[in-house]
Amino acid sequence: MLHASPDMPISEAMNDALAASRRGSRSRVEWIKDQARFAAWLDKTHPEVINWSDLGRKVVRQYINEELDNRSPNGKRLALQPITQTASHMSREYQVPNVTERLGIGTELVKPPAMVLVADVCAFLSHLKYNNPRLEAAAALQGLAGLQLQEALRLTWDKVDTKNGRIEISGEVKNSYRNRAIPVCSRVCDALIRAEKRLKIKEVSGPVVLTERGLSYARSDYWRQFSRELRRAIRRWNPRIGWTPKDLRNCLPTFAAMKGYESSLWEQYIGHAPAGISSRHYIARLTCASAGEEAELAARMDTLRQAVVDKIEHLTKDNSTEPDFFGMEWM
């Protein structure tokens, strides 16, 4: 709820901006962490700066130089979002000057994203199929269905439909656009079916990807353990390749860009917020149908399948017939 005056404490202004945003639960957690970090620095260096009207551009620049200097431009941009987005919010709602406008931070990463090709992902999945089958489904979901690492780890069996070849990503997500139901290629379905067959006891709402001890990687910070395991598996498959676990998600965007397939449907498929006005307002959200509306859902899945999945299906056929005994690691 908005205050009657722009002259409010900085924390309340940031809380108002966060409440007015469309951030998902995970993204809100990151906002709160960055907000607390800024508040602690401000209390230490500028205790006199209490209200939003006290915050000047010089203070923001000092914070960047003292606390964020070792980060990439994109890292700085993300850490500054509670400040920059609150500044935009206050400017819109109360017509106060935006003290963060045109800071010139940029969005460059420390290093450019790795090029992850469909053929290489399929080769890696074939390696996992025989050498580390417990990780195969998660890698397939990231590389060939565009899920983020933690989206793959949070996926539960009640949101998997191998019969119709589709999955649902919902619940704890970064923002509303991450909530989606999507069709997946047969290579992903095959990996999910193998994961299901390996289960001794299948819990309907249990996680698809499990640790060696049968626990969920989505608990606490277990995802870091998964990341380490997948990183080791990548190195054992090909020591020369420079992927990190989260790079697998780059596969579909790379393929779409190289083939000229980029569209609002591809963006919806991988859970990106639409960039343009047309995509935001005039392209139907094809990934938000209720699972109960079977006919409508099927029609929407067909649209996404034609726009995305059919483009990669023939490239992802699993032709591996023999185990890769090099670096064999049964788990």
Secondary structure as UniProt FT lines:
FT   HELIX           10..20
FT   HELIX           25..45
FT   TURN            47..48
FT   HELIX           52..54
FT   HELIX           57..67
FT   TURN            69..70
FT   HELIX           73..79
FT   HELIX           81..94
FT   TURN            99..102
FT   HELIX           118..131
FT   HELIX           133..135
FT   HELIX           136..145
FT   HELIX           149..154
FT   HELIX           157..159
FT   STRAND          160..161
FT   TURN            162..165
FT   STRAND          166..169
FT   HELIX           176..178
FT   STRAND          180..183
FT   HELIX           186..198
FT   TURN            204..205
FT   TURN            212..213
FT   TURN            217..218
FT   TURN            220..221
FT   HELIX           222..237
FT   TURN            239..240
FT   HELIX           245..250
FT   HELIX           251..259
FT   HELIX           264..270
FT   HELIX           277..281
FT   TURN            286..287
FT   TURN            291..292
FT   HELIX           294..304
FT   HELIX           305..309
FT   HELIX           310..313
FT   TURN            314..315
FT   TURN            326..327
//
